[in-house]
Amino acid sequence: MTDFNVSVSPDEAIDLIDKAVINGSITGQKIDEYVSDMGNGTKLTVSVYEKHYYRAGNRLTLTVVADNLRGKTHIHVISGGGGQGLLRFDWGASGSFEDTVMDALYKYVIE
């Protein structure tokens, strides 16, 4: 789980994440997105992504919440999933999937 703030709007943040996950890999895809526009420029977006890691035999999900409810855009990232077989270790793949979001937004990160 990762939390941070960025200097771009929720829409811009999600666009950058879409490019990183979908265009940045062969197996990355957006499963669904929920957007709540609350007026006055305030928005909350929940996006769910999926990616298959062949190296580890894992299918992982990544949920990203982007909102500007408190005046700046806040990003909350959660990854989940697991491997095949009796022991379902992800061998660090979920952390790598979360890192995709930080890599896409690193130059916009603020306090």
C-alpha positions, -999 to 999 in steps of 0.1 A, spaced: 0 0 0 13 34 -10 0 70 -3 14 102 -17 2 136 -31 9 150 -66 7 184 -83 -15 173 -112 -53 167 -113 -68 133 -106 -76 130 -143 -40 138 -153 -27 113 -127 -49 85 -140 -40 93 -176 -3 90 -167 -9 57 -148 -29 43 -177 0 50 -201 25 33 -177 4 2 -170 -13 -3 -203 12 10 -228 42 1 -206 36 -37 -206 23 -64 -228 -2 -78 -202 -13 -46 -184 -49 -37 -188 -75 -15 -171 -104 -37 -157 -127 -9 -146 -129 27 -135 -153 46 -112 -154 84 -113 -174 106 -90 -174 143 -100 -186 162 -70 -186 196 -87 -164 227 -82 -135 207 -97 -136 181 -69 -133 145 -82 -127 110 -69 -115 82 -93 -110 45 -85 -92 25 -112 -85 -12 -112 -57 -27 -133 -46 -62 -139 -12 -76 -151 2 -110 -156 38 -116 -145 51 -146 -164 84 -147 -145 66 -154 -112 35 -170 -126 13 -143 -110 -18 -124 -120 -20 -93 -100 -44 -64 -95 -37 -28 -88 -63 -5 -74 -56 32 -76 -77 59 -58 -70 95 -70 -89 123 -54 -86 160 -47 -111 162 -19 -87 181 4 -74 206 -22 -45 186 -36 -45 154 -55 -40 124 -33 -30 89 -47 -37 57 -28 -23 25 -43 -31 -11 -33 -19 -42 -51 -30 -78 -46 -31 -112 -62 -8 -142 -60 10 -170 -77 1 -205 -88 3 -236 -67 -1 -244 -30 22 -215 -18 9 -183 -34 39 -160 -31 42 -131 -55 80 -129 -53 79 -91 -51 57 -87 -82 30 -68 -63 55 -43 -51 68 -39 -86 33 -33 -99 28 -6 -72 62 9 -83 47 14 -118 24 41 -103 52 59 -85 74 58 -116 46 73 -137 41 102 -112 75 107 -96 82 141 -110 48 154 -98 51 141 -61 46 168 -35 42 168 3 
